[in-house]
Amino acid sequence: MLEELKLEYATQDNRATAYPIYVTVQELTCIGIMEDGYSVSGDGINKIEYRINGDGEPDVCETKEQAIELLKEQFEDDPTSLDEAIQTIEELNVGYLWTDVYFFLTIQGAEEYMKANAHNHGELRNYVKHFERRNFEMRGLLKEIGFKVED
């Protein structure tokens, strides 16, 4: 197992860095509703979402069309109230950030994790980072177990 891991580590795409790398699996995490005119700073995105307030937890949809279709199902027995319900759909500017979930030594390991655990998460991606030149502990540990750590 260790020999296979070392081979994968030594031959994977190092994403143009000479430093030893690691790979984080990141999940797109909602940070909340953003005030009009504001957006997420850093590595994040804003999305427009549509919220239907009903009994209990509100339903959130990615498009207004999805929200209307959901309301049509809910008001199937009461079509006269459908137009009024459509008027109550809220358009929200929602901020999301990429947050680290786990880290791996190889891209392959990160992709296998994402495939096996997609049902436990929202949107996932992998992101390559590097151990800094002066992170002597990690460079020493990787070198000791036989990983390529030269610049």
C-alpha positions in Angstrom: 0.0 0.0 0.0 2.7 2.5 0.9 4.7 1.7 -2.2 1.6 2.4 -4.4 0.9 5.6 -2.5 4.5 6.8 -3.0 4.4 6.0 -6.7 1.1 7.9 -7.1 2.5 10.8 -5.2 5.7 11.0 -7.2 3.9 10.7 -10.6 0.8 12.9 -10.1 0.4 16.4 -11.5 2.1 18.7 -9.1 0.2 21.7 -10.5 3.4 23.7 -11.3 4.8 23.8 -7.8 8.2 22.4 -6.8 7.1 21.9 -3.2 5.5 18.8 -1.8 1.7 19.0 -2.3 -1.4 17.9 -0.6 -5.0 17.9 -1.9 -8.0 19.2 0.0 -11.6 18.2 -0.7 -13.7 21.3 -0.4 -17.4 21.7 -0.1 -19.4 24.7 -1.2 -20.9 25.9 2.0 -23.7 28.5 2.4 -22.7 31.4 4.6 -26.0 33.2 4.4 -28.0 35.8 2.6 -26.0 38.7 1.3 -27.2 42.3 1.3 -28.0 43.7 -2.1 -24.9 45.0 -3.8 -22.6 42.8 -1.8 -20.8 39.7 -2.8 -18.6 37.0 -1.2 -14.9 38.0 -1.1 -12.2 35.5 -1.6 -12.8 32.0 -3.0 -16.6 32.0 -3.0 -19.6 32.7 -5.2 -23.0 34.3 -4.9 -26.1 32.5 -6.2 -29.7 33.8 -6.6 -32.1 31.4 -4.9 -35.8 31.4 -4.5 -37.5 30.7 -1.2 -41.1 29.6 -0.6 -42.3 30.2 2.9 -45.0 27.7 3.9 -45.8 25.6 6.8 -42.6 24.5 8.6 -39.2 24.8 6.9 -39.1 27.0 3.8 -38.3 25.4 0.5 -35.4 26.8 -1.4 -35.1 26.4 -5.2 -32.3 27.2 -7.7 -34.7 28.8 -10.2 -38.0 30.7 -10.1 -39.4 28.1 -12.5 -38.6 25.3 -10.0 -40.3 27.3 -7.2 -43.4 27.8 -9.3 -43.6 24.1 -10.2 -43.3 23.2 -6.5 -46.1 25.6 -5.7 -48.3 24.1 -8.4 -47.9 20.7 -6.7 -48.7 22.2 -3.3 -51.8 24.0 -4.6 -53.0 21.3 -6.9 -56.3 21.2 -4.9 -56.6 24.9 -4.5 -55.6 26.6 -7.9 -57.2 29.9 -6.9 -54.6 30.5 -4.2 -51.7 29.6 -6.6 -51.3 33.1 -8.1 -51.2 34.6 -4.6 -48.6 32.0 -3.5 -46.4 32.8 -6.5 -46.3 36.4 -5.5 -44.8 35.4 -2.1 -41.7 33.7 -3.7 -38.6 35.5 -2.3 -35.5 36.1 -4.4 -32.4 35.8 -2.3 -28.8 36.7 -2.9 -27.0 33.9 -1.1 -23.2 33.7 -0.4 -21.2 30.5 -0.6 -17.6 29.7 0.4 -15.4 26.7 -0.4 -14.5 25.1 2.9 -12.0 22.3 3.5 -13.6 19.0 4.4 -10.6 16.6 4.4 -7.0 16.5 3.0 -5.2 13.8 1.0 -1.7 13.3 -0.3 -2.9 12.4 -3.8 -5.4 13.7 -6.2 -6.6 10.2 -6.8 -7.3 9.7 -3.1 -9.3 13.0 -3.0 -11.3 11.9 -6.1 -12.0 8.5 -4.6 -13.3 10.1 -1.4 -15.5 12.5 -3.4 -17.0 9.6 -5.4 -17.7 7.5 -2.3 -19.1 10.3 -0.2 -20.9 12.6 -2.6 -24.2 11.6 -0.9 -23.0 13.1 2.4 -22.1 16.5 0.9 -23.3 19.2 -1.4 -21.1 20.4 -4.2 -17.5 19.2 -3.9 -14.2 19.9 -5.6 -10.5 19.1 -5.0 -7.9 21.8 -4.6 -4.2 21.3 -4.7 -2.1 23.2 -2.0 1.6 22.8 -1.2 3.5 22.4 2.0 5.6 25.6 2.5 9.4 25.4 2.0 9.9 26.0 5.7 7.4 23.4 6.9 10.3 21.3 8.1 8.1 18.8 10.0 6.0 17.8 7.0 8.9 17.8 4.6 10.9 15.7 7.0 8.0 13.3 7.6 7.4 12.8 3.9 11.1 12.3 3.2 11.4 9.8 6.1 8.7 7.6 4.7 10.1 7.8 1.2 8.1 10.5 -0.6 9.7 12.9 -3.1 10.2 16.3 -1.4 13.1 17.8 -3.4 12.6 21.3 -4.9 
